[in-house]
């Protein structure tokens, strides 16, 4: 059974994951990117009204968000290893909207298959590997040596490309726009996106192209290693959960909940255990799918979803 057929068992019970779903990691990434974009745009407008030059805006604002190409500056601004991947120049509206559209399109596929908690780690790994490629390029390519410490990397491209490549590696047969002659294979969109992305930065130099390619490599390696039992997101998820509950006095405690069962002694064997299909139980299973993915369900949980769909619960 393919992934699309598996989702059919429960899509009648609850609508597909959308931007409004509680705890939606794709939504979180979109909000972070748009918030940073608007913040930088407002600051830029403020500088403009105060008759500040673009050079002042770049040196006093952008340099504190962008990733330096030199290790010396990076050691002085270590936070940029994270901020750069959520920050754009505050003026290129089409680039930020394009990145967010691709992130949503590819991210929701990964979310449906692998679960909600894999999106942000893939995005961050893409940003980190892209940053590594960007810095190495400046030290390895002689023509880029003079630009060390004067160029920087910004934007969601590396992280978005990681999500896109992870999606393509995970579900190469997935199709978009299925109403158009059977749909467009996801790998075709991936190639199209990669060509557009690299063509758009071709004038900026090899370092930027290599950084974006590094993001795509990160997405491929994440899924490749995941299929072989190595979950690179585990430590990151644990760190997020620890940080989230650090100052929470009402942090959840692990509790074992007895399953709701009944014993049907009609024509069946006495004491045969059967799960009651309740809305609460269905919601718990759907939450598990959202967090971990469909493939982590037990056979009993899959049967409950199937019964719920048949009963139109």
N, C-alpha and C positions, 0 to 999 in steps of 0.2 A: 504494500500500500504506500503510495507516494505521500509527501507532506501535504499537498493540496487536499487529498482525499481524507487525510486524518483530520484536518481542520474542519472538514465538512460535518464531522460528528458533533461538534459543539458550537458551530457558528450560529445555529438556530437558537441556542440557549442564551447566548450573549453576543452582541455585535462585535465586530472585529475591533482590535485595539485601535484607539483613535488618539488624537492629540489631547483630548480631554480626560483620558483615563488617569486615575489617581496613581501617582508614582511613576508615570510614564517617563522612561529615561530619554527617549527621543525628544519629548517636550522639554525636558530639563536642559538638554543641549541647545535646543533652539532658543530657549529663553536666555540662557547664558550668553550666547553669541549676539543676540539682538540687544541685550542689555548693555554689553560692552560697546557695541557699535553706536548705540544712541548716546552713551556716556561720552565717547570720544567725539561724536558729532557735536554735542552741546558744548564741550570744552573748546572745540575748534571755532564754533560760532562766537563764543566768548572772546577768544583771542582776536578774531576778525573785528569785532566791535571795539576792541581796545587797540586796534591798529597795530597788532603784533605781526611780524613777518612769519611766513611759513617755516622759516628756519628756527624761529623761537618755539613754535608749536612742536616741531619735530624734536628738538633738543630737550625741551622742558616737559613734554608730555609723552609723545610716541616712544621715545627711547626707554621709558620706564615700563612699557608694555611689550615691546618687541624683543625678540631673541637676538642677542649680539652674535656676530660670526666669530668673534675672538674669545678665547678661553679666559683671558684676563678680565674683560668686562663681564663675562658670564659669572665669574666668581664673585663679582661685586653686585650682580643682580640675579641671584639664583632663582628668584620667583618667576622670572620671565620664561623658564622652561614650561610653565603652565599657562601664564597669562597670554603668551603670544598666540596660542592656538584658539583662543576665544576672542581675540581682538582683531579688528580690521582698521583701516585708515580713518574711518569716520566720514568718508566721502563717497566711496565706491559702492553705491547702492545696488547696482546690478550684480556685482560680484558676491555680496553678502546674500542677496536673495537667491542667486543661483546655487550657492553652496548649501543654503538651507533647504532648497527644494530637493537637491540630490540627497542630502542627509536624511530627509523625511522619507523619500521614495525607497532608498536602500535600507534605511534603519528599521522601518516597520517590518520588512521581511525577516531580518535577523531576529527581531523581537518576537515575531510569531513562532519561529522555529527553535531558537536557542534560549529564549526567555528574556525578560526585561533587564536583568542585571549584567548582561554581557555588553551592552551597547557602549556605555561610558568607558569601561576598560579598553575596548577596541579603539575607541576614539583617542584616548589618552596615549595608548601605545603608538598609534599612528603619528601623533604629534611628537612623541619622544624620538622615534626612529627617524622621522623627517628632520628633526632638529639635529640629530647625530650626523645624518648625511650632509646637511647644510654646512655644519662646522667642519667636517672632514674635507669637504670639497674646497673650502677656502685654504686649508693647509696643504692639501695634496695637489691642487692645480696651480702651477706657478703664476699664471696670469691673474689669479685671484688674490695673491699675496698682498698687493697694495690695498686691497679693499677690506682686509681684516680690521676689525674694530670700527669701521665706518659704515658697514651695511648691517641690516637686520631682517629678520623673518617675521611676518605677521599673517594672520588669517586662518580660516578653518579648513583650508584645502587638504593639508596632510591628514588630519583626523577624518575628514569626510571621505577621502580616498581610501583610508583604511577600512571604514565601514562598508564602502562600495565593493572593495576587493574581497572582504570577508564574506559578504553576501553572495558574490559571484562564485567563490570557492565552495561555499556551503550548499548552495542550491543553483547549480549552473543551468538546470532545466526549467527554472522558474520563469514565467512569462508575464510581462506587463501588457496592458491594453488587449486583453484576450478577445475582445469583441471585434478586433481588426484582424481578420484572416488567421485566427488561432493565437494571436499575440506576438509580442516581440521578445525573443530570448534575452535573459538578463545579461548574458555575456556581451551581446551586441551593444546594449546601453552602456556597459562598462567600458568597452573600447571607445565608444562615442564620447563618453565623459572624459576619459583619459586624454584623447586627442584634443578636445576642446580646452581642457585644463592646461596641457603643455603648450598648446599654440598660444594661449592667452598670456603666458609668462615667458615666451621664447625670447623676447627682447630684454628680459631682466638678467639673463645669464644662466650658465650651467648649474650654478649652486642651487638656484630656486627649482629648476627642473629635477635635479637629483633629490632635493628635499621632498618634493611631491611623489616621486617614484618610491622614496623610502617609506612614505606613508602607505602606499599600496602594498609594498613588501611586508609591512607590519601586519596588515589585514590578512594577507595570505598565510603568513607564518602562524598567526593566532589560531586560525581554523585548522591548519595542517597539524599543529601540535595538539589541539583539542581532540581531533579525531583519533589521536594516538594516546589519549589518556592524560595529557599534560594541560591542566587548566591554568593558564597564566593570569586569569582574573581572580583566582581564589584569594590571594593575599590582599588584593586591592578591595575586594568586596568586604572582607573581614575588617580591613582598616576603616572603610566607610561606616560599617555598622558600629564599630567601637567608638568612632568619633561622634556618630549620631546619638549614641546612648551614654556618652561620657558624663554629660551634665543633665541627663534626663532622670528625674526622681521616680518617674513612672515607667521606667524601661521594662519591656515585656519579659516575663519569666517563662522559662520552658515548662510547659505543662502537658501532661498526657491526657487527651480527651478520649473517653470511651466511645467507641463507635455505636451509633444507634442501630440496633438489630431487633428482629422479631423472629419467633420460632413458629413455623407453619407445620402443623402436624396433620394436615389433611391427608392426601394421598402420597405425601412425600415422607422421606425418612425423618423421624423426630429429631429435633435439635439441629436442623440444618440452618446454618447461619446465612442470613440474607441482609443486605444493606438497604435501608430505607432511602429512597430518592427524595431528598428534601432540598428546598432552595438553599438552605444554609450549607448543606454538603456540596451542592453543585458550585456555590460561590467559592468554597474553600479549594475545590479542585481547579477552578478557573484561575484563582489567585496563584496556585502552584504553577500552572502553565505560564502565567505572566512572569513569574520570577525565575523559574528554571527551564521551562520549555516542555512541549508535549511529550518528548521522548522519555522524560523522567517519570511519567505516570505509571502506576501499577496497572495490571490487567483489571483489577476490581474497579479502579477509578475510571478506566476507559469504558467499562461496562455501564457504570453509573451515568456517565455523560451520554452514552448511546441511548439508555433508557429515558433520560431526561429529554433528549431531542425527540424521541418517539412520542413521548407524552406531551411534548410542547410545554415543558415546565417553565 
